[in-house]
Amino acid sequence: MYFDSPYVAKVNLSLGEGCLSSNECASGCCVIERKRHVCKNLAQLNENCSTGQVKGGFYPKFCPCADDNNLCKRQKGRRGRSTQICTAPTETTTTF
């Protein structure tokens, strides 16, 4: 049976606009925030980040790191809670 959805996907939505999936946001990131999906900027260095999308194409609370070279690392936050922060990769030196 064929299903016609009344929803038409939007594209290039601005920051703060409602979204259903990251594909709709100009920034490439849709997060669920206070029971609402909104477009947000990708996380910059030392900002909170998220590593994976929730089923449906959006992120929980925070966007992934903007720079693919940065890592979203888990760190101890306030009150003992862990958070994920965009961090620069550490350089490794090889000695011969």
VMD Tcl script that draws the C-alpha trace (Angstrom):
set ca {
  {0.00 0.00 0.00}
  {1.34 3.43 -0.93}
  {1.54 6.07 1.79}
  {1.35 9.78 0.94}
  {2.93 11.92 3.62}
  {1.58 15.46 4.00}
  {5.04 16.58 5.21}
  {7.32 18.17 2.63}
  {10.98 18.24 3.64}
  {12.44 21.71 4.06}
  {15.98 22.73 3.15}
  {18.51 25.36 4.24}
  {16.69 26.18 7.47}
  {18.28 28.93 9.58}
  {19.59 28.59 13.13}
  {16.77 28.23 15.64}
  {14.19 27.11 13.07}
  {12.25 23.91 13.65}
  {13.55 20.81 11.84}
  {12.94 17.09 11.63}
  {16.38 16.06 10.39}
  {19.90 17.47 10.08}
  {19.52 17.33 6.28}
  {17.06 20.22 6.52}
  {19.44 22.61 8.32}
  {21.87 24.88 6.48}
  {24.35 24.18 9.31}
  {23.90 20.41 8.88}
  {22.80 19.89 12.48}
  {19.33 19.43 13.97}
  {19.20 18.86 17.75}
  {16.43 18.00 20.15}
  {16.24 20.72 22.76}
  {13.47 20.96 25.34}
  {11.23 18.54 23.40}
  {11.69 20.58 20.23}
  {13.92 20.00 17.20}
  {15.93 23.08 16.14}
  {18.82 23.87 13.79}
  {22.09 24.72 15.55}
  {25.70 25.44 14.60}
  {28.24 22.66 14.59}
  {30.35 22.62 17.76}
  {33.60 24.58 17.81}
  {36.78 23.78 19.75}
  {36.11 23.50 23.53}
  {32.30 23.50 23.08}
  {29.92 20.70 24.05}
  {29.43 18.18 21.26}
  {27.70 14.93 20.35}
  {29.12 11.97 18.45}
  {26.07 10.23 17.06}
  {22.66 10.91 15.66}
  {19.52 9.57 17.22}
  {17.31 7.47 14.97}
  {15.58 9.95 12.69}
  {18.55 12.14 11.76}
  {18.90 14.53 14.68}
  {21.36 14.88 17.58}
  {20.66 14.81 21.32}
  {21.30 18.32 22.78}
  {24.56 19.12 20.95}
  {25.97 19.06 17.42}
  {29.11 17.22 16.33}
  {32.43 19.06 15.97}
  {32.61 21.40 12.97}
  {36.21 20.46 12.19}
  {36.48 16.79 11.25}
  {40.00 16.74 12.71}
  {38.71 17.61 16.19}
  {37.59 14.86 18.53}
  {34.45 14.78 20.63}
  {35.88 13.46 23.91}
  {34.05 12.53 27.09}
  {35.15 14.59 30.11}
  {34.02 14.94 33.69}
  {31.76 17.93 34.00}
  {30.33 19.80 36.93}
  {28.83 17.77 39.75}
  {30.52 14.61 38.48}
  {28.46 14.38 35.31}
  {30.29 13.54 32.12}
  {30.02 15.71 29.04}
  {31.54 15.58 25.58}
  {33.78 18.44 24.45}
  {35.35 19.19 21.05}
  {39.09 18.86 21.54}
  {42.02 19.19 19.18}
  {43.78 15.93 18.42}
  {46.97 15.48 20.39}
  {50.13 15.29 18.37}
  {52.07 12.11 18.79}
  {55.79 12.11 18.36}
  {57.69 9.10 17.26}
  {61.20 8.54 18.54}
  {63.64 6.37 16.66}
}
mol new
graphics top color blue
foreach p $ca { graphics top sphere $p radius 0.5 }
foreach p [lrange $ca 0 end-1] q [lrange $ca 1 end] { graphics top cylinder $p $q radius 0.2 }
display resetview
